[in-house]
Amino acid sequence: MRKRGVLAGGTLAAVTVIATIAFAQPHARPARPASKPKPAASAGTDNAGDDRLGGAAPSASGTASPPPGSEPGPVPPPAADVTADGGKLSPLNPAANEFSDAGPTPPSLDYDRLLTDIGALRARVAAVSDTLFHSRIAIALETTGDHGRIASLSVSLDDGVVWTSPAAFHPEEATTVYDHAVAPGHHAVTVDIERRDDRNDAFRSAQRSRFIVDVPADERLSVDLKLWDDSSMGGDFPSDKSGQYDLRVRARAKAQSLPR
């Protein structure tokens, strides 16, 4: 009887110790079970999770492809104010719609016909002057020079050409080239001449001379022009590497009364 009481008392003491140890330890949360790993998606299958999130599935090359319905459109053209190399155009450059439509290109002028018409008009003006005015002007030319040849020669009266030399013109004596009535007063006589050397055609010279003359009323003014050419460039320079152009022009004017 006494032995059973000892055993019961020992058992009760052990239970009390175990309960005391249990209440003294902190309460720990139970550990969550580990989630199972998802199987890796193959290159040929779509990522369902990405589709649910609205993202783009990566392609085989590693770049993300656009989601369905958002395919890129055509590339817009570059801005009108940017050049091909990225520079900015000047605001002064006209736009394409600012060019005027001038229509077809007009035909080129027939200068030979135009010069012919001008010559005919000046002839008519000279004829009218002969009727209106009694005063006259006469222009004569004379050239001198052993090797100088005339390539072109023209005489102008008041800035209008009234005479042009024919081919191979070489007057060694005074030759009248213009004689017509003009209004009395001051007039401008201009001579344009281009010469060439008959020993070497590459050596040429050009000269322009302008003279102001006074035509008295009811008188005839004679203007004698003498043109010298004593140049040695064509003969001396090719051999001696030395030469000169020697050009001179003389104008002499004399008035005489006209019979009434």
C-alpha positions in Angstrom: 0.0 0.0 0.0 2.8 2.3 0.9 4.6 1.4 -2.3 1.7 2.5 -4.5 1.5 5.8 -2.8 5.2 6.5 -3.5 4.8 5.6 -7.2 1.7 7.9 -7.5 3.5 10.7 -5.8 6.5 10.4 -8.1 4.3 10.3 -11.2 2.5 13.4 -10.2 5.8 15.2 -9.6 7.1 14.2 -13.0 3.9 15.5 -14.7 4.3 18.8 -12.8 7.9 19.2 -14.0 7.0 18.5 -17.6 4.1 21.0 -17.5 6.3 23.7 -16.0 9.0 23.2 -18.8 6.3 23.3 -21.5 4.8 26.6 -20.3 8.4 28.2 -19.9 9.3 27.7 -23.7 8.2 30.4 -26.2 5.3 29.6 -28.6 6.9 29.0 -32.1 4.9 29.3 -35.3 4.6 26.1 -37.2 6.9 26.1 -40.4 5.1 26.6 -43.8 5.5 23.7 -46.2 8.0 24.6 -49.1 6.3 25.4 -52.4 6.9 23.0 -55.2 9.1 24.5 -58.1 7.4 25.3 -61.3 8.5 23.4 -64.4 10.6 25.6 -66.8 8.8 26.7 -69.9 10.3 25.4 -73.2 11.3 27.8 -76.0 8.3 26.8 -78.1 5.6 27.2 -75.4 4.1 30.5 -74.1 4.6 31.6 -70.5 1.1 31.4 -69.0 2.0 33.6 -66.1 3.4 36.3 -68.4 0.2 36.2 -70.4 -2.0 36.6 -67.3 0.1 39.6 -66.3 -0.2 41.2 -69.7 3.5 41.1 -70.4 5.3 40.0 -73.5 6.7 36.5 -73.8 10.4 36.4 -74.5 11.3 35.1 -77.9 14.0 32.6 -78.8 16.5 35.4 -79.4 16.0 36.8 -75.9 14.0 39.9 -76.9 10.5 40.4 -75.8 7.9 40.2 -78.6 5.0 42.7 -78.5 1.7 41.5 -77.1 -1.1 40.5 -79.6 -2.8 43.5 -81.1 0.1 45.9 -80.6 2.2 45.3 -83.8 4.4 48.3 -84.7 3.1 50.4 -87.6 5.2 52.0 -90.4 8.1 54.2 -89.4 7.2 57.9 -89.6 9.2 60.0 -92.1 11.8 62.4 -90.7 10.7 65.8 -89.8 10.7 68.4 -92.6 13.1 70.6 -90.8 15.8 67.9 -90.4 18.3 67.0 -93.1 19.3 63.4 -94.0 22.4 63.6 -91.8 20.4 64.8 -88.8 21.2 68.5 -89.2 18.5 71.2 -88.9 17.5 73.0 -92.1 17.6 76.7 -92.3 14.2 78.4 -91.9 15.0 80.4 -95.1 14.8 77.2 -97.2 11.4 77.2 -99.1 9.0 74.4 -98.5 7.9 72.1 -101.3 4.6 73.9 -101.6 6.2 77.3 -101.7 7.8 76.8 -105.2 5.8 78.6 -107.8 4.7 76.7 -110.9 6.1 78.8 -113.6 5.0 76.4 -116.3 7.2 75.2 -119.2 10.6 76.8 -119.7 10.3 79.5 -122.4 12.3 78.9 -125.6 15.7 80.5 -125.8 16.1 83.8 -127.6 17.3 83.9 -131.2 20.1 86.5 -130.7 20.9 86.6 -134.4 17.4 87.6 -135.2 17.3 90.0 -132.3 20.4 91.8 -133.5 19.0 91.9 -137.0 15.8 93.5 -135.7 17.9 96.1 -133.7 19.9 96.9 -136.8 16.7 97.4 -138.8 15.3 99.6 -136.1 18.4 101.8 -136.0 18.3 102.2 -139.7 14.7 103.4 -139.5 15.7 105.8 -136.7 18.5 107.1 -138.9 16.1 107.7 -141.8 13.7 109.6 -139.4 16.7 111.7 -138.2 17.5 112.6 -141.8 14.0 114.0 -142.1 13.8 115.7 -138.8 17.3 117.2 -138.4 19.6 119.1 -140.6 22.8 118.6 -138.5 24.9 115.5 -139.4 27.7 113.4 -138.1 30.2 111.4 -140.2 32.5 108.8 -138.7 35.6 107.5 -140.6 38.0 104.7 -139.7 41.7 104.1 -140.6 43.9 101.3 -139.2 47.6 100.8 -139.3 50.0 98.0 -138.3 52.1 95.3 -140.0 50.9 92.3 -138.1 47.7 93.4 -136.3 44.5 92.1 -137.8 41.0 93.0 -136.8 39.1 90.1 -135.2 36.0 92.3 -134.5 35.2 96.0 -134.7 32.1 98.0 -134.0 31.2 101.7 -133.8 28.5 103.0 -131.4 26.7 106.3 -131.3 25.1 107.2 -127.9 25.6 103.6 -126.7 23.9 102.1 -129.7 25.9 100.0 -132.3 25.5 101.7 -135.7 28.2 99.8 -137.6 30.0 96.5 -137.4 33.0 95.6 -139.5 32.8 92.9 -142.2 35.3 90.0 -142.3 38.9 90.8 -143.2 38.2 94.6 -142.8 41.6 96.4 -142.9 41.2 100.0 -144.2 44.7 101.6 -144.7 43.0 104.9 -145.6 40.2 106.8 -143.9 36.9 105.1 -144.8 33.5 106.5 -143.8 31.4 104.0 -142.0 28.5 106.1 -140.8 27.0 109.4 -142.1 23.6 110.4 -140.9 21.6 113.3 -139.5 21.5 113.8 -135.7 20.1 116.2 -133.2 22.5 119.1 -132.5 24.4 118.8 -129.2 26.7 116.4 -127.5 27.0 112.8 -128.6 29.1 109.8 -127.6 31.2 107.9 -130.2 32.5 104.6 -129.0 34.9 102.2 -130.8 35.3 98.5 -129.7 38.1 96.6 -131.4 39.7 93.2 -130.9 42.9 92.5 -132.7 44.9 89.3 -133.3 48.6 88.8 -134.3 48.9 87.2 -137.8 52.2 85.5 -136.6 50.5 83.8 -133.6 46.7 83.9 -133.3 46.9 83.2 -129.6 48.2 86.7 -128.8 45.1 89.0 -128.9 44.2 92.4 -127.5 40.9 94.2 -126.9 40.4 97.9 -126.7 37.4 100.2 -126.0 37.6 103.9 -126.6 34.8 106.5 -126.0 34.8 110.1 -127.1 32.3 112.9 -126.5 31.7 115.2 -129.4 29.6 118.3 -130.0 27.5 118.6 -133.2 26.7 122.2 -134.0 23.3 123.1 -135.4 23.0 123.0 -139.2 26.6 121.7 -139.5 28.3 118.4 -140.4 30.8 117.1 -137.9 33.5 114.8 -139.3 35.0 112.4 -136.7 38.1 110.6 -138.0 39.3 107.6 -136.0 42.8 106.2 -136.5 43.8 102.9 -134.9 47.4 101.9 -134.4 48.8 98.5 -133.6 52.6 98.2 -133.3 52.5 95.2 -130.9 55.4 92.7 -131.0 54.0 90.0 -128.7 53.2 87.5 -131.4 56.7 87.7 -133.0 59.1 88.2 -130.0 57.6 86.5 -127.0 57.6 82.9 -128.3 61.3 83.1 -129.1 62.7 85.8 -126.7 60.2 85.4 -123.9 59.8 89.2 -124.1 57.3 91.4 -126.0 54.8 94.3 -125.8 51.4 95.5 -126.8 51.5 98.9 -128.4 47.9 100.1 -129.1 46.8 103.7 -129.8 43.6 105.4 -130.9 43.3 109.0 -132.1 40.0 110.9 -132.7 39.9 114.1 -134.7 36.7 116.1 -135.0 36.0 119.0 -137.5 32.7 120.8 -138.2 31.7 122.3 -141.5 28.6 124.3 -142.5 26.0 122.6 -144.6 24.4 124.2 -147.6 20.8 125.1 -147.1 
